[in-house]
Amino acid sequence: MLTNKRAKGAIFEQQAKAFLIEQGLKFVAQNQQFKCGELDLIMLDGSTLVFVEVRQRKNANFGSALESISYTKQQKWLNAANMWLVKEKKQSLETADCRFDVVAFEGSNPPLWIKNFLG
Protein backbone atom coordinates (compact mmCIF):
# COMPACT_ATOMS: atom_id res chain seq x y z
CA MET A 1 0.00 0.00 0.00
CA LEU A 2 1.27 3.46 -0.88
CA THR A 3 2.00 5.82 1.95
CA ASN A 4 0.26 9.18 1.93
CA LYS A 5 3.55 10.92 1.04
CA ARG A 6 4.19 8.47 -1.82
CA ALA A 7 0.64 8.86 -3.13
CA LYS A 8 1.01 12.65 -3.10
CA GLY A 9 4.35 12.33 -4.87
CA ALA A 10 2.77 10.13 -7.55
CA ILE A 11 0.14 12.80 -8.24
CA PHE A 12 2.82 15.46 -8.76
CA GLU A 13 4.88 13.11 -10.93
CA GLN A 14 1.82 12.62 -13.17
CA GLN A 15 1.32 16.40 -13.33
CA ALA A 16 5.00 16.90 -14.22
CA LYS A 17 4.80 14.18 -16.88
CA ALA A 18 1.72 15.81 -18.47
CA PHE A 19 3.40 19.24 -18.30
CA LEU A 20 6.57 17.99 -20.01
CA ILE A 21 4.59 16.20 -22.72
CA GLU A 22 2.79 19.52 -23.35
CA GLN A 23 6.26 21.07 -23.79
CA GLY A 24 7.07 18.53 -26.51
CA LEU A 25 9.01 15.88 -24.57
CA LYS A 26 8.27 12.19 -24.97
CA PHE A 27 7.71 9.83 -22.05
CA VAL A 28 10.25 7.01 -21.59
CA ALA A 29 9.91 5.66 -18.03
CA GLN A 30 8.78 6.50 -14.51
CA ASN A 31 9.75 5.48 -10.95
CA GLN A 32 12.88 3.56 -11.82
CA GLN A 33 14.22 2.15 -8.53
CA PHE A 34 17.83 1.23 -7.81
CA LYS A 35 19.67 0.51 -4.57
CA CYS A 36 21.38 3.89 -4.88
CA GLY A 37 18.24 5.92 -5.60
CA GLU A 38 15.14 6.49 -7.70
CA LEU A 39 14.48 8.25 -10.99
CA ASP A 40 11.11 10.01 -10.96
CA LEU A 41 10.73 10.50 -14.71
CA ILE A 42 12.79 9.78 -17.79
CA MET A 43 11.79 11.77 -20.85
CA LEU A 44 13.17 12.33 -24.32
CA ASP A 45 13.77 15.86 -25.64
CA GLY A 46 14.66 15.28 -29.29
CA SER A 47 17.52 12.81 -29.01
CA THR A 48 18.46 13.85 -25.45
CA LEU A 49 17.46 11.66 -22.51
CA VAL A 50 16.18 13.80 -19.67
CA PHE A 51 16.27 12.54 -16.08
CA VAL A 52 13.64 14.54 -14.21
CA GLU A 53 13.43 15.05 -10.47
CA VAL A 54 9.95 16.13 -9.36
CA ARG A 55 9.75 18.19 -6.16
CA GLN A 56 6.77 19.64 -4.35
CA ARG A 57 6.39 21.96 -1.39
CA LYS A 58 3.15 23.34 0.03
CA ASN A 59 5.10 26.53 0.87
CA ALA A 60 8.68 27.66 1.35
CA ASN A 61 8.54 27.85 5.18
CA PHE A 62 11.12 25.06 5.43
CA GLY A 63 12.95 25.86 2.20
CA SER A 64 11.91 25.81 -1.43
CA ALA A 65 11.37 22.70 -3.52
CA LEU A 66 14.70 23.39 -5.25
CA GLU A 67 16.54 23.86 -1.96
CA SER A 68 15.35 20.39 -0.92
CA ILE A 69 17.62 18.76 -3.51
CA SER A 70 20.70 18.19 -1.38
CA TYR A 71 24.17 17.25 -2.58
CA THR A 72 23.51 13.69 -1.37
CA LYS A 73 20.26 13.57 -3.38
CA GLN A 74 22.13 14.83 -6.45
CA GLN A 75 24.72 12.06 -6.12
CA LYS A 76 21.98 9.42 -5.78
CA TRP A 77 20.28 10.90 -8.85
CA LEU A 78 23.50 10.69 -10.89
CA ASN A 79 24.22 7.14 -9.73
CA ALA A 80 20.68 5.94 -10.49
CA ALA A 81 20.80 7.58 -13.94
CA ASN A 82 24.12 5.90 -14.68
CA MET A 83 22.74 2.52 -13.59
CA TRP A 84 19.65 3.00 -15.79
CA LEU A 85 21.82 3.97 -18.77
CA VAL A 86 24.02 0.90 -18.36
CA LYS A 87 21.04 -1.43 -17.90
CA GLU A 88 18.71 -0.03 -20.58
CA LYS A 89 20.98 1.59 -23.15
CA LYS A 90 24.38 -0.07 -22.64
CA GLN A 91 25.77 3.45 -22.16
CA SER A 92 26.98 5.61 -19.28
CA LEU A 93 26.82 9.24 -18.22
CA GLU A 94 30.07 9.77 -20.14
CA THR A 95 28.70 8.41 -23.43
CA ALA A 96 24.98 9.22 -23.41
CA ASP A 97 23.32 12.42 -24.62
CA CYS A 98 21.47 13.27 -21.41
CA ARG A 99 20.66 16.04 -18.98
CA PHE A 100 19.12 16.47 -15.52
CA ASP A 101 16.04 18.65 -15.12
CA VAL A 102 13.80 19.55 -12.18
CA VAL A 103 10.07 20.22 -12.24
CA ALA A 104 9.13 21.95 -9.00
CA PHE A 105 5.67 22.67 -7.63
CA GLU A 106 5.30 25.27 -4.89
CA GLY A 107 1.92 26.12 -3.45
CA SER A 108 -0.58 26.94 -6.20
CA ASN A 109 2.07 28.35 -8.56
CA PRO A 110 2.47 26.83 -12.02
CA PRO A 111 5.25 24.24 -12.32
CA LEU A 112 8.78 25.58 -12.50
CA TRP A 113 10.91 23.69 -15.05
CA ILE A 114 14.65 24.02 -14.65
CA LYS A 115 16.66 22.48 -17.48
CA ASN A 116 20.23 21.33 -16.82
CA PHE A 117 19.82 21.52 -13.05
CA LEU A 118 23.00 19.48 -12.66
CA GLY A 119 24.60 20.96 -15.79
N, CA, C and O of each residue as an XYZ file, in Angstrom:
476
protein
N       0.841     -1.196      0.000
C       0.000      0.000      0.000
C       0.880      1.251      0.000
O       1.881      1.321      0.713
N       0.493      2.222     -0.802
C       1.267      3.458     -0.876
C       1.063      4.293      0.374
O      -0.045      4.384      0.901
N       2.135      4.895      0.839
C       2.000      5.823      1.955
C       1.383      7.106      1.422
O       1.370      7.346      0.214
N       0.877      7.921      2.323
C       0.263      9.179      1.929
C       1.260     10.060      1.182
O       0.914     10.679      0.176
N       2.502     10.117      1.677
C       3.555     10.922      1.044
C       3.851     10.402     -0.362
O       4.009     11.191     -1.294
N       3.928      9.077     -0.518
C       4.188      8.469     -1.821
C       3.040      8.729     -2.794
O       3.263      9.019     -3.970
N       1.814      8.622     -2.290
C       0.635      8.857     -3.128
C       0.617     10.303     -3.616
O       0.311     10.571     -4.778
N       0.946     11.231     -2.719
C       1.006     12.647     -3.099
C       2.100     12.867     -4.141
O       1.911     13.602     -5.110
N       3.245     12.221     -3.931
C       4.351     12.330     -4.873
C       3.958     11.815     -6.254
O       4.321     12.402     -7.273
N       3.212     10.710     -6.274
C       2.772     10.130     -7.553
C       1.864     11.093     -8.312
O       1.929     11.173     -9.539
N       1.025     11.818     -7.591
C       0.141     12.800     -8.236
C       0.972     13.893     -8.901
O       0.702     14.270    -10.041
N       1.978     14.403     -8.197
C       2.819     15.463     -8.762
C       3.697     14.947     -9.898
O       3.981     15.683    -10.842
N       4.124     13.697     -9.815
C       4.881     13.108    -10.930
C       4.008     13.035    -12.182
O       4.483     13.308    -13.284
N       2.738     12.670    -12.021
C       1.817     12.622    -13.165
C       1.614     14.020    -13.743
O       1.576     14.191    -14.962
N       1.485     15.013    -12.873
C       1.324     16.397    -13.333
C       2.574     16.858    -14.085
O       2.471     17.513    -15.122
N       3.744     16.519    -13.565
C       5.003     16.900    -14.223
C       5.121     16.208    -15.577
O       5.539     16.824    -16.557
N       4.757     14.943    -15.630
C       4.802     14.184    -16.883
C       3.899     14.843    -17.928
O       4.321     15.064    -19.063
N       2.665     15.155    -17.550
C       1.723     15.807    -18.472
C       2.266     17.163    -18.924
O       2.177     17.510    -20.102
N       2.826     17.926    -17.988
C       3.400     19.236    -18.300
C       4.534     19.107    -19.324
O       4.589     19.861    -20.296
N       5.434     18.148    -19.098
C       6.575     17.986    -20.008
C       6.130     17.491    -21.385
O       6.702     17.887    -22.401
N       5.132     16.642    -21.422
C       4.588     16.200    -22.716
C       4.004     17.392    -23.464
O       4.168     17.504    -24.679
N       3.320     18.286    -22.742
C       2.793     19.523    -23.354
C       3.922     20.372    -23.937
O       3.725     21.084    -24.921
N       5.108     20.292    -23.325
C       6.261     21.073    -23.788
C       6.990     20.389    -24.949
O       7.972     20.916    -25.471
N       6.496     19.205    -25.348
C       7.073     18.526    -26.508
C       7.990     17.358    -26.196
O       8.539     16.749    -27.114
N       8.171     17.028    -24.909
C       9.013     15.884    -24.565
C       8.205     14.596    -24.705
O       6.975     14.609    -24.660
N       8.913     13.499    -24.873
C       8.272     12.186    -24.975
C       8.582     11.379    -23.718
O       9.697     11.416    -23.199
N       7.578     10.653    -23.243
C       7.714      9.831    -22.046
C       8.514      8.565    -22.348
O       8.288      7.908    -23.364
N       9.446      8.231    -21.464
C      10.247      7.010    -21.593
C       9.957      6.056    -20.439
O       9.614      4.896    -20.668
N      10.091      6.533    -19.195
C       9.913      5.655    -18.031
C       9.627      6.506    -16.794
O       9.834      7.719    -16.779
N       9.137      5.813    -15.751
C       8.783      6.495    -14.506
C       9.122      5.593    -13.330
O       9.059      4.368    -13.440
N       9.481      6.200    -12.207
C       9.748      5.478    -10.955
C      10.699      4.307    -11.132
O      10.370      3.170    -10.792
N      11.855      4.587    -11.655
C      12.879      3.559    -11.816
C      13.675      3.477    -10.520
O      14.336      4.441    -10.131
N      13.613      2.323     -9.850
C      14.222      2.146     -8.535
C      15.541      1.376     -8.626
O      15.644      0.354     -9.306
N      16.529      1.893     -7.930
C      17.827      1.227     -7.813
C      18.253      1.311     -6.352
O      17.724      2.127     -5.596
N      19.198      0.480     -5.954
C      19.672      0.515     -4.568
C      20.176      1.905     -4.193
O      20.029      2.346     -3.053
N      20.770      2.584     -5.167
C      21.381      3.893     -4.879
C      20.395      5.049     -4.955
O      20.721      6.153     -4.520
N      19.198      4.832     -5.495
C      18.240      5.923     -5.604
C      17.146      5.633     -6.612
O      17.071      4.545     -7.184
N      16.298      6.631     -6.817
C      15.143      6.491     -7.701
C      15.157      7.598     -8.746
O      15.596      8.718     -8.485
N      14.670      7.261     -9.928
C      14.478      8.247    -10.988
C      12.974      8.474    -11.123
O      12.223      7.546    -11.422
N      12.542      9.716    -10.900
C      11.105     10.015    -10.957
C      10.567      9.841    -12.372
O       9.637      9.068    -12.603
N      11.159     10.565    -13.313
C      10.726     10.503    -14.713
C      11.936     10.457    -15.624
O      12.972     11.057    -15.337
N      11.794      9.742    -16.720
C      12.790      9.784    -17.786
C      12.024     10.161    -19.045
O      11.068      9.491    -19.433
N      12.457     11.233    -19.666
C      11.788     11.775    -20.848
C      12.813     11.866    -21.979
O      14.014     11.690    -21.773
N      12.312     12.141    -23.152
C      13.172     12.326    -24.318
C      12.861     13.694    -24.912
O      11.714     13.985    -25.251
N      13.886     14.530    -25.036
C      13.770     15.861    -25.638
C      14.595     15.814    -26.920
O      15.809     16.020    -26.889
N      13.934     15.543    -28.049
C      14.658     15.278    -29.287
C      15.395     13.969    -29.114
O      14.777     12.926    -28.902
N      16.729     14.019    -29.204
C      17.524     12.807    -29.008
C      18.166     12.765    -27.618
O      18.926     11.847    -27.312
N      17.862     13.750    -26.786
C      18.455     13.853    -25.455
C      17.584     13.185    -24.399
O      16.407     13.520    -24.262
N      18.155     12.244    -23.652
C      17.456     11.655    -22.514
C      17.457     12.664    -21.375
O      18.482     13.275    -21.072
N      16.308     12.828    -20.753
C      16.178     13.799    -19.670
C      15.740     13.065    -18.404
O      14.663     12.470    -18.357
N      16.591     13.119    -17.382
C      16.273     12.535    -16.080
C      15.660     13.649    -15.243
O      16.313     14.652    -14.959
N      14.404     13.469    -14.850
C      13.642     14.543    -14.208
C      13.379     14.212    -12.746
O      12.842     13.155    -12.417
N      13.765     15.127    -11.887
C      13.434     15.052    -10.467
C      12.207     15.934    -10.254
O      12.199     17.098    -10.654
N      11.177     15.381     -9.627
C       9.955     16.133     -9.356
C       9.944     16.462     -7.865
O      10.093     15.580     -7.019
N       9.765     17.747     -7.561
C       9.747     18.185     -6.163
C       8.497     19.012     -5.923
O       8.026     19.728     -6.807
N       7.967     18.901     -4.706
C       6.770     19.638     -4.348
C       6.886     20.142     -2.926
O       7.345     19.427     -2.035
N       6.467     21.372     -2.724
C       6.385     21.955     -1.385
C       5.087     22.746     -1.309
O       4.728     23.473     -2.235
N       4.386     22.588     -0.179
C       3.150     23.339      0.028
C       3.470     24.838      0.115
O       2.721     25.678     -0.384
N       4.609     25.152      0.765
C       5.099     26.531      0.865
C       6.596     26.465      1.133
O       7.166     25.384      1.283
N       7.220     27.624      1.191
C       8.681     27.662      1.350
C       9.103     27.883      2.804
O      10.238     28.289      3.055
N       8.215     27.626      3.760
C       8.539     27.846      5.177
C       9.782     27.079      5.619
O      10.556     27.561      6.445
N       9.966     25.880      5.064
C      11.122     25.060      5.433
C      12.076     24.906      4.256
O      12.776     23.899      4.147
N      12.105     25.897      3.379
C      12.951     25.857      2.197
C      12.132     25.546      0.958
O      11.082     24.907      1.030
N      12.624     26.004     -0.165
C      11.908     25.806     -1.428
C      12.068     24.371     -1.917
O      12.892     23.611     -1.407
N      11.272     24.024     -2.906
C      11.374     22.698     -3.516
C      12.788     22.484     -4.066
O      13.355     21.400     -3.923
N      13.348     23.510     -4.688
C      14.698     23.392     -5.250
C      15.747     23.219     -4.162
O      16.691     22.444     -4.314
N      15.575     23.948     -3.062
C      16.536     23.856     -1.955
C      16.517     22.472     -1.301
O      17.458     22.099     -0.600
N      15.445     21.718     -1.533
C      15.346     20.392     -0.920
C      16.183     19.341     -1.646
O      16.268     18.200     -1.194
N      16.797     19.712     -2.759
C      17.625     18.762     -3.513
C      19.064     18.898     -3.029
O      19.846     19.690     -3.554
N      19.385     18.113     -2.028
C      20.696     18.193     -1.379
C      21.795     17.604     -2.272
O      21.515     16.969     -3.289
N      23.028     17.828     -1.874
C      24.172     17.247     -2.581
C      24.056     15.723     -2.595
O      24.316     15.083     -3.614
N      23.666     15.149     -1.463
C      23.505     13.690     -1.374
C      22.450     13.214     -2.358
O      22.646     12.209     -3.041
N      21.323     13.933     -2.438
C      20.261     13.567     -3.379
C      20.791     13.648     -4.811
O      20.496     12.782     -5.635
N      21.564     14.675     -5.101
C      22.126     14.832     -6.449
C      23.028     13.656     -6.812
O      22.992     13.169     -7.942
N      23.831     13.203     -5.861
C      24.719     12.064     -6.115
C      23.918     10.786     -6.354
O      24.260      9.993     -7.230
N      22.857     10.587     -5.579
C      21.983      9.423     -5.783
C      21.325      9.481     -7.155
O      21.199      8.463     -7.836
N      20.910     10.667     -7.552
C      20.277     10.897     -8.850
C      21.246     10.527     -9.976
O      20.879      9.814    -10.910
N      22.474     11.014     -9.881
C      23.500     10.693    -10.887
C      23.790      9.192    -10.939
O      23.884      8.611    -12.020
N      23.931      8.577     -9.779
C      24.222      7.144     -9.729
C      23.079      6.311    -10.309
O      23.316      5.358    -11.050
N      21.838      6.673     -9.968
C      20.681      5.943    -10.492
C      20.584      6.119    -12.009
O      20.280      5.166    -12.727
N      20.839      7.328    -12.494
C      20.801      7.580    -13.939
C      21.864      6.746    -14.650
O      21.606      6.169    -15.706
N      23.047      6.688    -14.072
C      24.118      5.902    -14.682
C      23.742      4.413    -14.718
O      23.978      3.729    -15.713
N      23.163      3.931    -13.634
C      22.742      2.519    -13.594
C      21.661      2.245    -14.648
O      21.690      1.211    -15.316
N      20.712      3.173    -14.791
C      19.652      2.996    -15.786
C      20.248      2.986    -17.198
O      19.868      2.166    -18.034
N      21.183      3.904    -17.452
C      21.815      3.970    -18.774
C      22.551      2.675    -19.104
O      22.449      2.169    -20.222
N      23.285      2.144    -18.145
C      24.023      0.897    -18.361
C      23.043     -0.240    -18.631
O      23.222     -1.014    -19.571
N      22.007     -0.333    -17.799
C      21.042     -1.430    -17.904
C      20.200     -1.355    -19.184
O      20.037     -2.356    -19.883
N      19.671     -0.178    -19.483
C      18.705     -0.035    -20.578
C      19.323      0.331    -21.921
O      18.796     -0.048    -22.967
N      20.423      1.056    -21.905
C      20.981      1.589    -23.154
C      22.406      1.128    -23.439
O      22.976      1.458    -24.479
N      22.982      0.361    -22.504
C      24.380     -0.071    -22.640
C      25.298      1.139    -22.843
O      26.251      1.097    -23.621
N      24.981      2.216    -22.121
C      25.771      3.451    -22.161
C      26.071      3.879    -20.729
O      25.740      3.178    -19.772
N      26.701      5.041    -20.602
C      26.985      5.608    -19.285
C      26.781      7.114    -19.357
O      26.490      7.657    -20.423
N      26.933      7.786    -18.225
C      26.816      9.244    -18.219
C      27.854      9.891    -19.135
O      27.625     10.970    -19.681
N      28.993      9.224    -19.299
C      30.065      9.775    -20.136
C      29.746      9.651    -21.624
O      30.233     10.446    -22.428
N      28.932      8.662    -22.000
C      28.696      8.412    -23.429
C      27.309      8.827    -23.904
O      27.111      9.040    -25.100
N      26.363      8.944    -23.012
C      24.978      9.223    -23.412
C      24.722     10.718    -23.568
O      25.333     11.542    -22.888
N      23.816     11.050    -24.469
C      23.315     12.418    -24.622
C      22.186     12.559    -23.610
O      21.060     12.131    -23.864
N      22.494     13.167    -22.451
C      21.473     13.272    -21.411
C      21.657     14.556    -20.609
O      22.703     15.203    -20.648
N      20.595     14.898    -19.881
C      20.657     16.042    -18.975
C      19.750     15.772    -17.777
O      18.976     14.815    -17.770
N      19.860     16.623    -16.776
C      19.124     16.467    -15.523
C      18.286     17.720    -15.275
O      18.819     18.810    -15.067
N      16.965     17.541    -15.303
C      16.037     18.651    -15.115
C      15.249     18.470    -13.827
O      15.155     17.368    -13.287
N      14.689     19.567    -13.347
C      13.800     19.547    -12.184
C      12.481     20.185    -12.596
O      12.462     21.203    -13.288
N      11.383     19.580    -12.166
C      10.073     20.222    -12.242
C       9.623     20.384    -10.799
O       9.420     19.405    -10.081
N       9.470     21.648    -10.384
C       9.133     21.950     -8.995
C       7.742     22.574     -8.908
O       7.366     23.425     -9.715
N       7.003     22.131     -7.918
C       5.673     22.670     -7.627
C       5.734     23.315     -6.254
O       6.135     22.681     -5.278
N       5.331     24.587     -6.182
C       5.299     25.271     -4.893
C       3.960     25.958     -4.737
O       3.585     26.824     -5.527
N       3.246     25.549     -3.694
C       1.920     26.121     -3.452
C       1.034     25.940     -4.665
O       0.982     24.858     -5.249
N       0.335     27.002     -5.045
C      -0.576     26.938     -6.200
C       0.071     27.529     -7.453
O      -0.608     27.741     -8.458
N       1.369     27.795     -7.400
C       2.073     28.350     -8.559
C       2.152     27.320     -9.681
O       2.109     26.116     -9.426
N       2.268     27.794    -10.933
C       2.467     26.832    -12.024
C       3.807     26.119    -11.854
O       4.684     26.618    -11.149
N       3.977     24.964    -12.487
C       5.246     24.237    -12.322
C       6.433     25.053    -12.821
O       6.342     25.762    -13.823
N       7.531     24.939    -12.112
C       8.781     25.582    -12.501
C       9.681     24.499    -13.088
O      10.012     23.525    -12.413
N      10.077     24.676    -14.362
C      10.905     23.688    -15.051
C      12.304     24.247    -15.183
O      12.510     25.262    -15.847
N      13.256     23.600    -14.564
C      14.650     24.021    -14.652
C      15.413     22.975    -15.451
O      15.590     21.840    -15.009
N      15.863     23.379    -16.640
C      16.656     22.482    -17.481
C      18.108     22.535    -17.007
O      18.577     23.557    -16.508
N      18.803     21.417    -17.173
C      20.229     21.332    -16.819
C      20.485     21.710    -15.368
O      21.427     22.445    -15.071
N      19.656     21.214    -14.473
C      19.821     21.515    -13.048
C      21.197     21.089    -12.550
O      21.807     21.766    -11.723
N      21.673     19.966    -13.060
C      22.997     19.480    -12.662
C      24.053     19.822    -13.711
O      25.180     19.332    -13.642
N      23.691     20.657    -14.677
C      24.597     20.960    -15.793
C      25.563     22.051    -15.517
O      26.372     22.393    -16.380
